[in-house]
């Protein structure tokens, strides 16, 4: 029996399985850490299992063990099958009246690298019965592209990277993402959530002479953040920049080939004298290197 027919049988048996109350023998609940994700973003599920039965419940690969599965469907009713038929949870014992909470990265277990809305339900099968959670909705979107730049990878003739800044509205505000693509190989080298940002001024990117990317953006609260990444998606550093009230920060190419920060601190005009031209103070700040 192949994996698709196996899980199709399991999921068909649990089709439209109602969520059971918390006093059921096994109370199952789960939520997505975020119910809206950008393409390629890790998808984390928070799972809660409570044993209301009089005996311990063991999760494993034995036929007598409890088994955790996720019923994930598209809005059109198509099942999303896991990468493997191996049990999702093994070697876990839950004692009577015990509640076990855990986080599971669903994106590693299921092929969810696609756009759309999905309905998901966590199900525990044990002793011929099935206990289901409330269905949850997950939306995977492409995000809005702000800008992109391309740069070659040092010491490689064929590799070319595309660095793309995207935004995605979330519950806490609009978040900024960095997507790193291998142009020639057609693969994703990294996706980084840079956090919530203010689009005034727009974020900026530059590549230094050794091929590392530098990103500058304004965070919530008004300070700037200067981050650097290798062409393979490894974060080198992330430093806060505080140019002062009304100040600005810019990425600049340095004579030594590095990329630094120029801050511009604006001085307010004096109100007891005729209007004066705006003056600026320039500070040159260099990223620290470990």
C-alpha positions in Angstrom: 0.0 0.0 0.0 1.5 3.3 -1.0 1.5 6.4 1.2 -1.3 8.2 -0.7 -3.8 5.3 -0.4 -2.8 4.8 3.3 -3.5 8.3 4.3 -6.5 8.6 2.0 -8.0 5.8 4.0 -7.2 7.3 7.3 -8.4 10.7 6.4 -11.6 9.4 4.8 -12.4 7.6 8.0 -12.0 11.0 9.9 -13.7 13.1 7.2 -15.8 15.8 8.8 -14.7 14.6 12.2 -16.3 16.9 14.8 -14.2 18.6 17.4 -14.8 16.8 20.7 -15.2 18.7 24.0 -12.4 19.1 26.4 -13.8 16.3 28.7 -13.4 13.7 25.9 -11.0 10.8 26.7 -8.4 12.6 24.6 -8.8 16.4 24.3 -7.0 17.7 21.2 -6.5 21.4 20.4 -4.1 23.1 18.0 -3.6 26.5 16.5 -1.2 27.9 14.0 1.3 30.3 15.5 0.3 32.6 12.6 -2.7 31.9 10.5 -1.2 33.8 7.6 2.2 33.0 6.2 4.3 34.1 3.3 5.5 31.5 0.8 8.4 29.4 2.1 7.9 30.7 5.7 8.1 28.1 8.5 4.6 27.0 9.5 4.4 26.2 13.2 1.5 24.5 14.9 0.9 24.7 18.6 -0.6 21.4 19.8 -2.2 20.6 23.2 -3.1 17.0 24.1 -4.9 16.2 27.4 -5.4 12.6 28.7 -8.8 12.3 30.4 -8.5 8.6 30.4 -7.6 6.5 33.4 -4.5 5.0 31.8 -1.3 6.4 30.2 -1.4 7.1 26.5 1.7 6.2 24.5 2.4 7.6 21.1 4.5 5.4 18.8 4.7 3.1 15.8 3.2 0.0 17.5 -0.4 -0.9 16.4 -1.5 -0.5 20.1 0.0 3.0 20.3 -1.8 6.3 19.8 -1.2 8.0 16.5 -1.2 11.7 15.7 -2.2 12.8 12.2 -3.1 16.1 10.6 -6.0 16.3 8.1 -5.0 19.2 5.8 -7.1 20.1 2.8 -7.3 22.8 0.2 -10.5 24.9 0.0 -11.4 22.7 -3.0 -11.3 19.6 -0.8 -8.0 18.1 -2.1 -5.9 16.4 0.6 -2.3 17.4 1.3 -0.4 14.2 2.0 2.7 14.2 4.3 6.2 13.6 3.0 6.5 10.4 5.0 4.1 7.7 6.5 6.3 7.5 9.6 4.4 8.5 12.8 4.5 12.2 13.6 4.9 11.6 17.3 6.8 8.8 18.9 8.2 8.0 22.3 5.7 10.3 24.1 3.8 9.1 27.1 0.9 11.2 28.5 -0.2 10.3 32.0 -3.8 10.5 33.2 -5.1 14.1 33.7 -1.8 15.3 32.1 -1.8 18.0 29.4 1.1 17.9 27.0 1.9 21.0 24.9 4.3 21.1 22.0 5.2 22.9 18.8 5.4 21.1 15.4 6.7 22.6 12.2 4.0 21.5 9.8 5.9 23.0 6.8 8.6 20.3 7.2 6.1 17.5 7.3 3.7 18.5 4.5 4.3 20.0 1.0 2.8 23.4 1.7 4.9 25.4 -0.7 1.9 26.6 -2.6 -0.5 29.6 -2.5 -4.0 29.4 -1.2 -6.1 28.7 1.9 -6.1 25.4 3.7 -8.2 23.8 6.4 -6.4 21.8 9.0 -7.4 19.5 11.9 -5.3 17.6 14.4 -6.5 14.1 15.1 -5.5 11.5 17.6 -6.4 7.9 16.8 -6.3 5.5 19.7 -8.0 2.1 20.4 -10.3 2.4 17.4 -11.5 5.9 18.2 -10.6 9.2 16.7 -10.4 12.5 18.6 -10.3 15.7 16.6 -9.5 19.4 17.3 -11.4 22.3 15.9 -10.6 23.0 12.2 -8.1 25.8 11.7 -7.6 28.0 8.6 -4.2 28.7 7.1 -3.5 31.2 4.3 -0.3 31.1 2.3 0.3 34.2 0.2 3.0 35.6 -2.0 3.5 38.9 -0.3 4.1 42.2 -2.0 7.5 42.8 -3.5 9.1 46.1 -2.6 12.4 45.8 -4.4 15.0 43.4 -5.7 18.7 43.5 -6.6 20.9 40.9 -8.2 24.5 40.1 -7.4 27.1 37.4 -8.3 28.5 35.1 -5.7 32.2 35.6 -5.1 34.5 32.7 -6.3 31.7 31.3 -8.4 31.3 32.0 -12.1 27.8 30.7 -12.5 26.0 31.5 -9.3 23.8 34.6 -9.2 21.6 35.7 -6.3 18.4 37.6 -6.4 17.7 39.5 -3.1 14.0 40.4 -2.8 12.3 42.4 -0.1 8.6 41.5 0.4 5.9 42.7 2.8 3.1 40.8 4.5 0.3 42.3 6.7 0.1 40.5 10.0 -1.9 41.0 13.2 0.9 43.0 14.8 1.6 45.1 11.7 3.2 44.9 8.3 6.3 42.6 8.4 9.3 42.8 6.1 10.8 39.7 4.6 14.1 39.0 2.8 13.9 36.2 0.2 17.2 35.0 -1.3 16.9 33.0 -4.6 19.5 31.2 -6.7 18.8 32.6 -10.1 20.6 29.8 -12.0 19.7 26.8 -9.8 16.1 27.8 -9.3 16.3 27.2 -5.5 15.5 29.2 -2.4 18.7 30.0 -0.4 16.9 31.7 2.5 13.8 33.4 3.8 14.2 35.8 6.8 11.5 37.6 8.7 13.1 41.0 9.4 10.2 42.1 11.6 7.7 44.9 11.6 8.8 48.0 9.8 7.8 51.6 8.8 7.9 52.4 5.1 9.2 55.9 5.6 11.8 55.9 4.2 11.7 52.8 2.0 14.1 50.0 3.0 17.4 49.7 1.0 19.9 47.0 0.1 23.5 46.9 -1.1 26.1 44.2 -1.6 29.7 44.6 -0.4 32.8 43.5 -2.3 32.9 40.1 -0.6 29.3 39.3 -1.7 27.4 39.9 1.6 24.1 41.6 1.5 23.3 44.6 3.7 19.7 45.6 4.5 18.6 48.9 6.2 15.0 49.5 7.3 13.1 51.6 9.8 11.6 49.6 12.7 8.6 50.3 14.8 9.6 53.0 17.2 11.6 55.0 14.8 15.1 53.4 15.1 16.8 51.8 12.1 18.1 48.2 11.8 21.2 47.3 9.8 21.4 43.6 9.0 23.9 41.6 6.9 23.5 38.2 5.3 25.8 35.8 3.3 24.6 34.7 -0.2 23.6 31.5 1.5 21.1 33.1 3.9 23.3 33.1 7.0 22.8 36.2 9.2 26.1 37.9 10.0 24.7 40.6 12.3 21.8 42.8 13.0 22.5 46.2 14.7 20.1 48.9 15.8 20.9 52.4 14.5 19.6 55.5 16.4 20.3 58.7 14.5 18.2 60.7 17.0 14.9 62.5 16.7 14.1 63.3 13.1 17.3 61.7 12.0 17.9 59.5 9.0 20.3 56.7 8.1 21.6 55.5 4.7 23.7 52.7 3.4 26.9 53.8 1.8 29.8 52.0 0.0 33.1 52.5 1.9 36.5 52.9 0.3 37.6 49.5 1.7 34.8 47.8 -0.1 32.6 47.4 2.9 29.1 48.8 3.3 28.6 51.2 6.2 25.9 53.6 7.6 25.8 57.3 7.3 23.5 59.0 9.8 22.0 62.4 9.3 20.9 64.2 12.4 18.6 67.2 11.7 18.8 70.2 14.0 15.6 72.1 14.5 15.4 75.7 13.4 15.5 78.5 16.1 12.1 80.3 16.4 13.5 83.5 17.9 15.6 84.3 14.8 14.8 84.6 11.1 14.3 81.2 9.4 17.6 79.5 8.9 18.5 76.8 6.4 18.4 73.2 7.7 21.8 71.9 8.9 22.9 68.4 9.0 25.5 66.6 11.0 27.1 63.6 9.4 28.2 60.5 11.4 30.0 57.6 9.8 29.2 54.4 11.5 30.8 51.1 10.5 29.3 47.7 11.2 31.2 45.7 13.8 33.0 42.6 12.7 33.6 39.6 14.9 
